[in-house]
């Protein structure tokens, strides 16, 4: 095996290795979540190293099970938590997925994450769970962007927009547009290859049908910036001379006293 082939094989193995990450927000909380994703055999081996082979084999998919996690080397108790398995391909990533619902102490979460890494997983890159979902066909690229938009949305309107996209509303529209465009493209190609077999009226009818399609696309394009503001929010400046009432207006907009006015 050449050195370049060996490097390629190592890179592919690293890319497809099981991944783990803390999926809940930073800081202390009642509950924190650590997620593991990978091939069934690798995930089963990691899980068996944490809770034992018998306890691992008894996990039913999509059901919470109370289990004690132990460090793979020392055997010390890491936490007593709820474990849920999502069997491939019916999981977020399309791979075998395990979620550990732990007590939300950051130290506990880090310990469990480190223990999973000791058993063969690696830390997930930012967004890698969603990237694997796209690669496995569990979601489209548009839906992956909607996941990010849903997480970052600054209000109810932005959440509604992101949820509609996550539900497949935009991909469905694009799929319909693609069907209409393919019909016209096919007819035009047929006209080039077999001009005597294609009626002019048929071509004119297909091209005329592009007008409403273009109108729909333009309508969607016009809404892009407004939709983006709903998701990301807007920056607003209150500008005026000293003692003009900027702070009073600011407090009135917020509905409570945030700025000092006296």
N, C-alpha and C positions, 0 to 999 in steps of 0.2 A: 504494500500500500504506500503510495506516495505521501509526502508530507502535506501537500495541498488537499488531497482527499481525506487524510486524517483530520485536518483542521475543519474541513467541511462537515465531516461526520460528527465531530465534537460540537460544532456550532448547532447542527440540527438536533443533537441530543439535548443540548442546553435549551434550545428553543421549545422543544416538546416535553421538557421535564415537568413533573408536577410543581405547581406554584401555590404559595400560601401568602396570605396578607390579613392584617387586621382590617375589617370592613366597617367597623363602627367609628364614630367620631372620636377625635382625640380627647383625653381628659377622663375624669372619674364619672362613673354612671352606675346605675343598678345592673345593667346588662351590657356586655361587649361581645362582639362576634368576630371569630377567626374563620376564614374560609379557605378550603383546600380544594384544588381542582387538578385532575390528571387522568391518566389511563386507569382502568378498573384495577388491574393487577398492582400498579404502584400505589394507588390510593388505599387499597385493601391492606397492603403490607405496612404502610404508615399507620393506618388506623389500628391494626393489630399490635403495633409497637407501643401504642398509647393506652389501649384499653384491654389488650389481650385478644388472641384469635377467637375464642369462644364468644366473647362479648361483641366482637366486631361482626362475626357471622350472623348474629341474631338481630342485627339492625334491619328493620323493615323500611323500604323507601318511603319518604315523605311523612314519616312519623317521628315525633320527638321521643328520645330515649334518655333516661337519666343514667349517666355513666361517670365513673371516676377516672380521670386522666392521670397517668403516672409518667414520671420522667423515664425515658428509655434506658438511661444508664444507671441512675441512682435508685430508681423505683419510688422516689418520693412522690407524694400526692401533689399534683399541680393544681387541680381544682375538681370539684364535683359539679358537673354541668349537664346541660341538655345537648344531645348530639342528634343531628338529622342528616340523612343520606338522600341525595338526589341522583338517581341512577341515570347513566347515559343511555340514550341521547336526550332524555327528558329532563334536562337541567339547564341552568342559565348559560353555561359555556358549551353545552353539548357533550361534555366529558363527565366522568364521575366526579361529583361534588359532595364534599362533607362540610357542614357548618357546625362549629362549636359555639354554643350560646353560654358564655361564661359570666362569672361575676365581673362587673365592669371596672376592676382595678387595673390601671395601665400596666403594672408590674406583672400581674397574672397573664394578661394578654400577650405581653412580650415573651414571657416564659414559655407559654404554649406554642407561640409562633417559632421560637428558637428550637423547641423540642421537635416540631414537625420538620424543620430544616435539618436537624441531626439525623432524621430518618430518611432523608433523600430528597426533600423538596427544596426549592429555592424561593427567595422572596419575589413576589410578583412585581413587575414594572407597573408604573401608573397606567391604569386603563387596560391592563393585560387581560383581565377576566372578560371584559367586553370585547376586546380584540379577538379572543378565542371564540366568543359567541358568534362574531361575524364570520370568522374562518370556517366554523362548523355549519354555517347556514341557519343558525338559530335566530338571527336577526339581520336586517339589512344595515348598510352603512348609515342610511338616514335614521334608522331607529337607534343606532349606536349614538349618533349625534343628539338624538332626542333624550337619551339617558343622561348625557352630560348637561343638556339644557334643563332637564327636570331637577337635577341636583342643584344647579346654580340659580334657578328661577327666584326672583326677588319678591314675588307676590302671586296671588291667586290667578290672575290673568295669564302670567307667564307659565304657571303650572298647567293650566288648561291647554295652552298651545302645545307644550311639550308632550302632554299625555295623548293628545290627538295624533301627533306624529308618531309617538311610541306605539300607538294602537294600529298604525299602518295606514292612516288616512292619506298622507302624502304619497307613499309608495304606490297605493292603489290608483291614484290619479295619474301618476307618471306611467304606470303600466298601461292604462287606457290610452294615454297619449302615444306611447311607443307603438301600440297596436295600429293606431291610425296612421302614423308615419311610415310604418313598415308596409302597409297596404299601398300607399302612394309610391314608396321607393320600389316596391316589387313591380308595380305597373310601369313605372318609368324604365326600369331595367328591361322589362319585356318589350317595351316599345323600341328600345335600342337594338335588342337582339332579333326580335321578330316583328318588325313594324307593320307587316301586312296582316298580322293576326290580332292586332289591338285596335279597337275602335277609338276614334278621336273623342267621341262623346263620353266614352268611359273615362278617358284620361282627364277631360275637362271636369267631369263630375267629381273625380277624386281630388283634384286640385282645389276645386271650389269648397270641398269639405274641410280644407285646411284652415279656412278663415275662422270658423268658430274655435278651432283648436288653438290657433295663434292668439285669439282673444282671451281664452282661458289662461294660457301661459303668461301673457302680459299682465292679466289681472293678478295672478299669483306673484309675479315679479314685483309689482307695485306694493304688495303687502309685506315684502321681505323686511324692509327697514322698520316698519311699525311692529312687526312680530318680533324682531330682534330686540327692540326697546322693551317690549313686554317681558322678555326673558332676562335681559341683562340689566334693565333699569336705565335711567337717564340721570345725568348730572345737571343740577339746577343751581344757579347762582343768585343770591339775594344781594343786590348791589345798591348802594345809596350813601348819602352823606351821613356824618356822625349824628346820632340821636334822631334819625328819620323814622325809626320804628322797625328796623330789620329784625331784631331779636323778638319783638312782640309778634310780628307777622310769622316768624319761624315757629314760635310756641303755639300760635293759633293753628298753623298748618298741622303740627304734630298732635295737637289736642292735649298737651301737657307742658309743664314748665321745664324745658331743656336748657334754654339759654338764660343767663342772668339779666334781668331787666331793672333791678333796683339794688 
